[in-house]
Amino acid sequence: MQVLGDYTPQFAVSNAPRCDVVIIPGSFPKDLGRDPATIAWVNSQLVGGATTLTVCTGALVAAEMGILDGRRVTTSHGALEMLKKHASNAQVVTDTLFVDSGNIVTAAGTSTGIDAALHIVERMLGAKSAADEREYLEYKWGPANAL
């Protein structure tokens, strides 16, 4: 088997450089949203111009961090009610693949994270780059169901 690269983390939250995109994954990483160092780093990335993408229940972590307040957001259909409780100052949107709220994009579920990521690629690098990536992935992208 050929290894394509070293996937060992090179940075910790304490020394990570500025990012263009921060991804908060799902699967209920509960402590992540309560860790002061992580919260401070994510907020510093947002202030620095980064786009944050939450995938599936990663929106619950973002809600714990307080970064969804005043925004339109979504999450997995099975976690919508939890998100409404944890992000009471946000407008939780249902029946969509993802929601673009400026520098925070929330994807409904795991597979819709691909749609949201392609949307971010298009926003940052243009439609041709998003189309090229979609073709490389052999992915049939349907942004018509997004807000």
N, C-alpha and C positions, 0 to 999 in steps of 0.2 A: 504494500500500500504506500502510495506517495503522500507525504505530508505537504500541504500547500502553504503552511506558514506556522509561525509560533503564536499560539493563542493564549499564552501566559500573560496575565495582566501586567502591564508595564508601569501602571500608576495606581495609587490609592486615592481616595477622596482628598486626602491632605495635600497631595502634590500633583494632582491632575491638571493638565493645561486647559485653556479655553477650548470649548467644542463648538462646532457648528450645529450639531444635533445631539440632544440627550434623549436616550430611550429609557423609559421606565416600563419594565416588563410586567406581565401579569403573574398569576400563580400565588397571589397573596403573600408577597414578601413583607409581612406585617411590620417588622422592626425598622425597615428601611424608611418609612414615613415618619418615624419618631426619633430618628438619629439626628441630633443637632448638627453634626458635621456634614452629613449628607444633605440635610435641608439647606444649610448655608451654601454649600457648593452648588446645588441645583439653582437656588435663587441667584447666586452670582453669575451663573451661566445665562439665566434669563435676562438679567440686567445687562450682561455683556453682548446680548443680541442672539443668543442661541435659540433654536426652536426645540421645544420639548415634545416628544411623541410618547403618549401613553398607549400601551397595547393591552386590550382586554381589561382585566382587573387592576392593571397598573394605574388606572384612573383613581382607584381607591387609595393608593399610596400617594398620588398627587393631591388628593383631597386631604389626606392626613397632613401633608406639608402646607396646606393652605393656599396652593397656587392656582386653584380652580375658581376661586371666588369671583363672581361677576362675569363668568364666562359661560358660553354654551358648550356642553360636554356630553360625552356618551361613554358607554362601557358595554360589556357583554350583557345579553338579555337576562341572564340569570343573576346579574349583580346590579341591575338598574335601581331596585328599591334600596339596596345598601348605599349606592352612590347618592341617591336623593337624601339619605340620612346624613352621610358623611360630608356632603358638599351642599349643604342647605342654602348657601348663598350663590349657587350656580344654577343655571337652567339645564336640566338633564333632558336630552333629546333621545327619543326612541326611533326605531325603524330607519336607521341610517347606517352606512358603512363606517363613516368617520365624520368628525366635526372639526373644522378649521376655525380656531379662535385666535388668530394672529400667531403669536409665538408659542401657542400650545395647541397641539393637534391630538385629539383623542380618538382612538380606533375602537370599534365595538368589540371585536373578538380577535382571536389569534390570526386567522387568515385575513381579516380586514386590515390588519397591520400592514400587509403588502400594499393594499390600495392606498392607505394613508402615507406609506413611505414613498410610493411612486408620486403621489400628490406633492410631497415635500421636494422630491427630486425635480419635478416640473416647476415648482415655485422658485427653487434656488438656481436651477441650471437650464431651464427651458423645456418646452414640449418635446423637442427632438431627443434630448437626453433621457427623458422619461420613457419615450417610445422605444428608444434603443435598449434601455434596461428591461422594459417589459418584453421585448422580443427576445433578448438574451435569456430571460427567465422562462420564456414560453408561457407567459401569463396573459390571460384575457382580462384586461383592466376595464372596469365599468364605472367611471366616476359619476355617472348620472344620478346615483342614489346617495350622494354625499351632500353635506351642507357646508 
